[in-house]
Amino acid sequence: MIEGKKYGVQPHRPVGVPAIDNLLGKPHYKQATLIRITAEEFEHIRKETLRREFDPRRIPLLLHEPNNEQELLAAVAYGHKKLGIERILRVQTAFPDLLVNIKGYPQEVHLELEVYSQGFFSHGHDKQVSNRRFKGDGKDIAVLCWIDNNRQVKDWVHEVYELQTLIREGAKIVW
């Protein structure tokens, strides 16, 4: 919206996008109520928002973007084969959420589900990881999130996979 007026093509429903810092690739003041941006920056944000709009035909189980980890788990459980997960061996509420077999990778690995990758730190999971492995059993660990909004998570785990990007691009988890 510009001054409260619709401009151009609008998404059909709310769209989850990364922080404006990540969208524009430059820092802004976090506490600012209004942030001045150029027309080009606005257009970039508008196009990125439309590109990220959720398409329920791609994930029939969900009718909207996941709002919590349970909805994210439902999407993963339903479409795990399309994501490159051969088999889900264990699901639990404690960290890490899933123990899985990834197609083409000979070892079992952990996947931690987060709506936003920042949740990895917010929930204190970094304290349970050492050298990109779960301290509990020494197995590799990765984060599977809906929106990757913290680039530092990659320093703690094997990889951060953004589920909406995997779905949109028809890509698979590759270890």
Secondary structure, 3 states (H helix, E strand, C coil): CECCECCCCCCCCCCCCCCHHHHHCCCCCCCCCCCCCCHHHHHHHHHHHHHCCCCCCCCCCCCCCCCCHHHHHHHHHHHCCCCCEEEEEEECCCCCCEEEEECCCCCEEEEEEEEECCHHHHCCHHHHEECCEECCCCCEEEEEEEECCCHHHHHCCCCEEEHHHHHHHCCCCCC
